[in-house]
Amino acid sequence: MNVETSLKLYELTQEFIKNKNKAKEFVTKLEQTVEHKFSSKTKLFSSKEDISNLCAELIKWMFVFWIGQILALLAIVNFMLK
């Protein structure tokens, strides 16, 4: 979290927790928890580069599949004509 958010959170916490040390400890633990949650979730995000690489791979395999299908169809037609 940035400093501004931490200060706002600390000020809000002081309304409910009068002891400054306890309020500061609470805010610190809350920030650590939030940072941990975000760091574990960032592994799930994809960048534009990842998506473009995936699209290129998908298009490549689509052409391989189509060529395989055409060859299989030609083999069946060739077998039927003989």
N, C-alpha and C positions, 0 to 999 in steps of 0.2 A: 504494500500500500504506500501511497505517497504521503508526504509529511502533512499536507493540508487535511487529508482524510483522517489521518491518525489523530491530529489535534481535535478535529470535530468529534470524532468518536470518543476521545478522552474527555472532552467537555460534557458530552451527553452522559457518559458513564458516571461522572462526578455528581450528577444530579441524584443518582440512585445509590451510589457507593460513596459515602462521605470520606472514607479513608483514602488519601491520595495514593499511597503505595498499593493498596488493594485495587484501586481503579486502574492504575498504571499496569499492574500485573495482569488484570483482566483484559485490558486492551492488547497487551503484548501477546497473550495466549490466543486471543481472537484473531489477531493478525497472522500468527503462525499457522493457525488452522486454515484460514482463508488461503494463504500462500501455498500450503500443502495441497489443498483441494485443487487450486488452479494449476499447480505444477503437474499434478497427476492427470489432469484433463488436457493439457496442451499436447500430450503425446497423441491424442485422438484427432487433432486438427490436421487438415491438409492444406498445403500451399498451392498456389496457382501452378507452380512448376510440377508438383506431384500430380495434379489433375491433368495437366497437358501431357505428361509422360504416360499416364494411364490411358488417355484418349488415343495416343499414338500406338500404344501396344494393342488396344482394342481394335483399332482399324486394321492393323497388321494381321491379327488373328482372324478377323472377319474375312479378309481376302484369302487367307490360307484355307478357311472353311469353304468359301465359295468355289475356289479352284478345285478342292477335293470333291465337292458335290458335282461340279460340272464333269470332272473326270469319271466319277462313278456313274453318272447318267450316260455319258458317252460309251462307257464299257457295257452298260446294260443294253443300250440301243445297238451297239456293234454285235453283241451276243445274240440279240433277237433277229438281226438281219442275216446272220449266217445260217 
